[in-house]
């Protein structure tokens, strides 16, 4: 299903309204609130570091599995294997 020009215009109009509302909300916010929001953002950075570590560990597992799979393929190349383990 494709988007019609009218739907696209409506979406962009809504996005512009949301952006304008956010800008006005930020103008009205106190410095104390802005500082608390920044502090919350900075303290949540640790969450993203954990995600990066998890992704690195997952990549290591994928690489190990690929090496095992390639070894298995080489060792069974001459045999009549009808099914192979699925790639990760």
C-alpha positions as CSV (number, residue, x, y, z in Angstrom):
1,X,0.0,0.0,0.0
2,X,1.5,3.3,-1.0
3,X,1.1,6.7,0.6
4,X,-0.9,9.3,-1.2
5,X,0.3,12.9,-1.5
6,X,-2.5,14.0,0.8
7,X,-1.4,11.5,3.4
8,X,2.2,12.7,3.1
9,X,1.2,16.3,3.5
10,X,-0.9,15.4,6.5
11,X,2.0,13.6,8.1
12,X,4.4,16.4,7.5
13,X,1.9,18.9,8.9
14,X,1.5,16.9,12.0
15,X,5.2,16.5,12.3
16,X,5.7,20.3,12.0
17,X,3.0,20.9,14.7
18,X,4.7,18.3,17.0
19,X,8.1,20.0,16.5
20,X,6.6,23.5,17.2
21,X,5.0,22.2,20.4
22,X,8.2,20.6,21.5
23,X,10.2,23.8,20.9
24,X,7.6,25.8,22.9
25,X,7.7,23.3,25.7
26,X,11.5,23.5,25.9
27,X,11.3,27.3,26.0
28,X,8.9,27.2,28.9
29,X,10.8,24.6,30.9
30,X,12.9,25.8,33.8
31,X,16.6,25.5,33.9
32,X,16.2,23.0,36.8
33,X,14.0,20.7,34.7
34,X,16.4,20.9,31.7
35,X,19.4,20.0,34.0
36,X,17.5,17.1,35.5
37,X,16.6,15.9,32.0
38,X,20.3,16.1,30.9
39,X,21.4,14.3,34.1
40,X,18.9,11.5,33.3
41,X,20.2,11.2,29.8
42,X,23.8,11.1,30.9
43,X,23.2,8.5,33.6
44,X,21.4,6.3,31.0
45,X,24.5,6.2,28.9
46,X,25.6,3.1,30.8
47,X,22.6,1.2,29.4
48,X,23.9,1.8,25.9
49,X,27.4,0.6,26.8
50,X,25.9,-2.7,28.0
51,X,24.1,-3.1,24.7
52,X,27.3,-2.5,22.8
53,X,29.0,-5.2,24.9
54,X,26.2,-7.6,24.3
55,X,26.4,-7.0,20.5
56,X,30.2,-7.6,20.6
57,X,29.7,-10.9,22.5
58,X,27.0,-11.9,20.0
59,X,29.3,-11.2,17.1
60,X,32.0,-13.4,18.7
61,X,29.5,-16.2,19.0
62,X,28.5,-15.8,15.4
63,X,32.1,-15.9,14.3
64,X,32.8,-19.0,16.3
65,X,29.7,-20.7,14.9
66,X,30.7,-19.8,11.4
67,X,34.2,-21.3,11.9
68,X,32.6,-24.5,13.3
69,X,30.2,-24.6,10.4
70,X,33.0,-24.1,7.8
71,X,35.0,-26.9,9.4
72,X,32.0,-29.2,9.4
73,X,31.4,-28.4,5.7
74,X,35.0,-29.2,4.8
75,X,35.0,-32.4,6.7
76,X,31.7,-33.6,5.2
77,X,32.4,-32.4,1.7
78,X,33.0,-35.9,0.3
79,X,30.2,-37.6,2.2
80,X,26.5,-37.8,1.2
81,X,25.1,-35.3,3.6
82,X,21.5,-34.4,2.7
83,X,21.0,-31.7,5.3
84,X,23.2,-29.2,6.8
85,X,22.7,-27.3,10.1
86,X,21.0,-23.9,9.5
87,X,23.3,-20.9,9.3
88,X,22.9,-18.4,12.2
